[in-house]
Amino acid sequence: MRDELAGRPLTEPHPSRLSPDHPGRERILAAHAAALAAGDAGYLDPETGLFVLSAGFLARRGTCCGRGCRHCPYVAD
């Protein structure tokens, strides 16, 4: 069974996962957009260097894992 996707574009993380006033938001969203465009599973966070899964990859999985992923496409608005 697949979880229902939230009603926002995959390019827009839920504000509880990436605050609109986060100082690195623009760089993070640019890295995420590049990963989405390339069809990559994720990207290296420009702030921490950690690997972050993209919303596209998470959507293709079909269900939320419940681990608080930054770009989780299942978190309701």
Secondary structure, 3 states (H helix, E strand, C coil): CCCCCCCCCCCCCCCCCCCCCCCCHHHHHHHHHHHHHHCCCEEECCCCCCEEECHHHHHHHCCCCCCCCCCCCCCCC
